[in-house]
Amino acid sequence: MLTNTAESVNTYRYLSFLGSRWRFIAASCAIALILALGVTLTRPKLYTATCRILIEPPAGTDIRSALGVSPIYLESLKTYEHFAASDSLFLRALDRFQLRRRFPGHAVESLKAGILKVGMVRDTKILEIKVTLPDPPTAQALAQYLGEETVKLSRSVDQEADQDLAQAIEKQEADAQARLDRSEAAWTRTIAQQPVERLQQDVQSGADLQSSLQRQLLRAEADASEGQAGEAAASRMRADTLRKQLAQVERDLTAKEELLARRLAERDRVAAERTASQEAFSTVETRLSQVRSDRGYRSERLKIVDPGIVPEQPSSPNIPLRLLAALLLGLVVPVVYLTLELSYRTQRAHAAVGQASRPVQSLRATGTGDD
């Protein structure tokens, strides 16, 4: 209870002390406002122009997946911030609008930090390019120029990537065409040098002759076993002759069949290589046609949706904000000062009371000793 009463007394005393010094606090606030207003009015006015670029997904993207854009995809779009904020592009812009003459003695880095601000709008596919300058038309023209050059730079990068991909596939097409030409030449050479049609006819004729000789040999052997002595002897001689002819025909037929088998196997191998080369060439040609038709549509497409307007309201200095800050500063500083002053006075008062009580205590102690 005593503690709460003491705190209430201290709070009341503190507020009363501040209230008694209200003129000092008011003067401090007034001085801060006057100084802030004077400094603000002497500062040059700056105008901020904004150019907005829409980053559209690649052509052919599923509309359902485009609607449900993931945070990772949105994070990847920040790559285009580097296109708009590139040092080389900003340097070209400085030369184009002759800003180096307007701001002599300033480094490019400091000019860029004070003039340009690039960033993605949160949870959107909008890239904002903000330019702050004392001249509103120049600010809008510079922001639009940076936006247009950013779109051109993105397209040039995409075109270079498409061109590199097309050149790589064109090289594959040339290699596939060379393999196809070699396989076609091998097929033509095989057809010309190793014909099979005449050989197939010879094999068929040899097989027919073999069958005829076998029938004649069976008939001769039958006559030799069933006929009379003279006829049997003639039949045996004829059978021997037929055996020799049959053996020669079988050897010739076997040689021709082996040659035909080798030629057919070689023809099948060359035909398989030719078919594989044709399919490979067709696949590469189809892919090259697809790449050429999709050129410029495989990556995000940048489009200026808002080139911005010439700003009429200055973005800096912000007079209300600066006056509010000055008012708070003019209020806080005297309050802190008065708080310290009150604390110092309280400590001095306590010290004075302590020093005054010490002689009384000494007299009491002396009186007690005399008694």
PELINPE-V423380 format. One record per helix or strand. SS is the DSSP state (H for helix, E for strand). FROM is the first residue (numbers start at 0). LEN is the number of residues. If there is no record, write none. Layout:
SS_FROM_LEN ; SS_FROM_LEN
This chain:
H_1_19 ; H_21_21 ; E_45_11 ; H_62_5 ; H_70_6 ; H_78_6 ; H_86_11 ; H_98_4 ; H_107_8 ; E_115_5 ; E_125_8 ; H_135_58 ; H_196_30 ; H_228_65 ; E_300_6 ; E_315_1 ; H_318_52
